[in-house]
Amino acid sequence: MMTGRIFQLNISAGGVPKLAVREGQVNELGMAGDEHRFPDIHGGPERALCLFSLERILELQAEGHPIFPGAVGENVTIVGLDWQQVVPSVQLSLGDEVLLEVTSYTTPCNTIPVYFVDGQYQRIAQKLHPGWSRIYARVLNGGKLRVGQVVKLVNGSAA
C-alpha cells in the first residue's frame, strides 16, 4: 500500500491562495472554514476537497513557475504519493478518521494564472498534461485532519 503524508492543509474565505492551517475538520461539504467564491463551480459533495501533490508543485517551481502550496486552491497538499496513481474512483485514507473517494480531475481556473510563467495555468490541465492535475474528492468519512498525518492510497474496492 502506497503511503504519503499531509504536507499542508489550506483554507480561504473565498479565492486563492488558500492559506495554511495546522489542522482542520472535514465534513461532507469539505473543510470547516473554507469558502468558495463561485460555489456553482467549486465545492458541493462531489467536489468537497481539492488535493494536490507537493512533488508536482516543486517540479513546477523547477520549471520557473511561482506556484506554492495552497496557491492553486487545494485544501490538502500531499507529499509522498505517486500522483499518477491518484485517479477517479480510488480512495484515500487521511489520518485516523477521514476517508475520501477521488471523483474527478479539476479544470484549471482562470483565477490562478499569476502562479504560472506567462499565465500558462493550463500547465495543470489533465487533458494537456496527464498526471499534473489537482483532483476533487467526495468525503466518505469525515473527521479531523492535522499536518503530518499519514495518507494512504486505498484500493478502490475496499477501505
FIROFI-489929 format. One line per field, with one value per residue (C-alpha): residue in one letter; x, y, z; residue number from 1. Coordinates in nm, 3 decimals. Each point is the difference from the previous one (the first is absolute). Layout:
% residues N
torti <- c(A	...)
x <- c(X	...)
y <- c(Y	...)
z <- c(Z	...)
numar <- c(NUM	...)
//
This chain:
% residues 159
torti <- c(M	M	T	G	R	I	F	Q	L	N	I	S	A	G	G	V	P	K	L	A	V	R	E	G	Q	V	N	E	L	G	M	A	G	D	E	H	R	F	P	D	I	H	G	G	P	E	R	A	L	C	L	F	S	L	E	R	I	L	E	L	Q	A	E	G	H	P	I	F	P	G	A	V	G	E	N	V	T	I	V	G	L	D	W	Q	Q	V	V	P	S	V	Q	L	S	L	G	D	E	V	L	L	E	V	T	S	Y	T	T	P	C	N	T	I	P	V	Y	F	V	D	G	Q	Y	Q	R	I	A	Q	K	L	H	P	G	W	S	R	I	Y	A	R	V	L	N	G	G	K	L	R	V	G	Q	V	V	K	L	V	N	G	S	A	A)
x <- c(0.000	0.136	0.022	0.075	-0.058	-0.205	0.257	-0.240	-0.371	-0.141	-0.318	-0.122	-0.298	-0.037	0.251	0.372	0.246	-0.137	0.202	0.160	-0.163	0.139	-0.317	-0.349	-0.336	-0.136	-0.368	-0.194	0.029	0.372	0.223	-0.152	0.081	0.066	-0.226	-0.039	-0.041	-0.186	-0.195	-0.158	0.350	0.179	-0.123	-0.301	0.008	0.176	0.266	0.022	0.379	0.268	0.336	0.338	0.348	0.294	0.232	-0.196	0.018	0.378	0.039	-0.204	0.224	0.303	-0.157	-0.007	-0.364	-0.057	-0.243	-0.006	-0.217	-0.352	0.058	-0.224	-0.277	0.066	-0.122	0.249	0.359	0.131	0.362	0.122	-0.275	0.052	-0.237	-0.053	-0.181	-0.242	-0.282	-0.381	-0.161	0.303	-0.037	0.237	0.021	0.122	0.104	-0.202	-0.351	-0.039	-0.077	-0.031	-0.091	0.156	-0.287	0.169	0.294	-0.038	-0.022	0.256	-0.175	0.063	0.082	0.342	0.205	0.215	0.157	0.127	0.263	-0.175	-0.334	0.024	-0.238	-0.108	0.332	-0.206	-0.284	-0.046	-0.090	0.320	0.237	-0.130	0.103	0.054	-0.354	-0.139	-0.283	-0.341	-0.124	-0.324	0.013	-0.106	0.094	0.068	0.215	0.303	0.314	0.341	0.317	0.237	-0.266	0.034	-0.183	-0.061	-0.108	-0.268	-0.112	-0.323	-0.196	0.078	0.101)
y <- c(0.000	0.337	0.262	0.369	0.281	0.315	0.272	0.293	0.070	0.311	0.207	0.343	0.231	-0.038	0.006	-0.071	-0.038	-0.219	0.046	-0.263	-0.124	-0.257	-0.209	-0.012	-0.166	-0.173	-0.068	-0.102	0.355	0.041	0.163	0.222	0.365	-0.046	0.204	0.019	0.319	-0.193	-0.283	-0.109	-0.088	-0.103	-0.190	-0.224	-0.367	-0.120	0.274	0.024	0.004	0.092	-0.179	0.052	-0.144	0.181	-0.178	0.143	0.350	-0.034	-0.125	0.298	0.232	-0.163	0.095	0.360	0.030	0.211	-0.256	-0.106	-0.224	0.144	0.234	-0.193	-0.057	-0.348	-0.077	-0.280	0.002	-0.357	-0.117	-0.351	-0.145	-0.093	0.261	-0.207	-0.256	0.259	-0.037	0.010	-0.283	-0.073	0.060	0.188	-0.044	0.317	-0.018	-0.219	0.103	0.145	-0.213	0.160	-0.124	0.179	0.121	0.195	0.199	0.375	0.246	0.276	0.323	0.338	0.140	-0.174	0.128	0.218	-0.321	-0.107	0.140	0.206	-0.091	-0.357	-0.146	-0.272	-0.161	-0.186	-0.100	-0.379	-0.007	0.180	-0.137	-0.333	-0.058	0.371	0.095	0.066	-0.236	0.035	-0.247	-0.082	-0.063	-0.354	0.047	0.337	0.086	0.194	0.049	0.121	0.086	-0.298	-0.271	-0.306	-0.015	-0.345	-0.087	-0.261	-0.247	0.134	-0.304	-0.027	0.248)
z <- c(0.000	-0.101	0.274	0.017	0.248	0.032	-0.072	0.031	0.062	-0.168	0.035	-0.109	0.035	-0.377	-0.281	-0.016	0.142	0.274	0.318	0.219	0.320	0.243	0.020	-0.139	0.043	-0.311	-0.071	-0.312	-0.141	0.060	0.258	0.270	-0.062	-0.371	-0.227	-0.378	-0.199	-0.275	0.171	-0.328	-0.128	0.321	0.301	0.056	0.101	-0.319	0.027	0.378	0.013	-0.250	0.031	-0.165	0.015	0.160	-0.244	-0.295	0.156	0.043	-0.359	-0.122	0.203	-0.167	-0.336	0.124	0.108	0.317	0.145	0.367	0.222	0.014	-0.297	-0.238	0.253	0.131	0.352	0.058	-0.130	0.011	-0.005	-0.077	-0.221	-0.364	-0.140	-0.318	0.222	0.142	-0.251	0.009	0.202	0.221	0.370	0.226	0.374	0.176	0.363	0.236	-0.102	-0.349	-0.305	-0.344	-0.346	-0.295	-0.222	-0.281	-0.122	0.046	-0.286	0.049	0.100	-0.156	0.347	0.011	-0.300	0.230	0.138	-0.343	-0.237	-0.269	0.162	-0.133	0.259	-0.245	0.103	0.262	-0.236	0.000	-0.371	-0.100	0.267	0.139	0.361	0.075	0.099	0.342	0.094	0.162	0.257	0.180	0.373	0.092	0.364	0.159	0.299	0.113	-0.208	0.114	-0.189	0.001	0.011	-0.224	-0.333	-0.149	-0.350	0.052	-0.263	-0.151	0.115	0.371	0.268)
numar <- c(1	2	3	4	5	6	7	8	9	10	11	12	13	14	15	16	17	18	19	20	21	22	23	24	25	26	27	28	29	30	31	32	33	34	35	36	37	38	39	40	41	42	43	44	45	46	47	48	49	50	51	52	53	54	55	56	57	58	59	60	61	62	63	64	65	66	67	68	69	70	71	72	73	74	75	76	77	78	79	80	81	82	83	84	85	86	87	88	89	90	91	92	93	94	95	96	97	98	99	100	101	102	103	104	105	106	107	108	109	110	111	112	113	114	115	116	117	118	119	120	121	122	123	124	125	126	127	128	129	130	131	132	133	134	135	136	137	138	139	140	141	142	143	144	145	146	147	148	149	150	151	152	153	154	155	156	157	158	159)
//
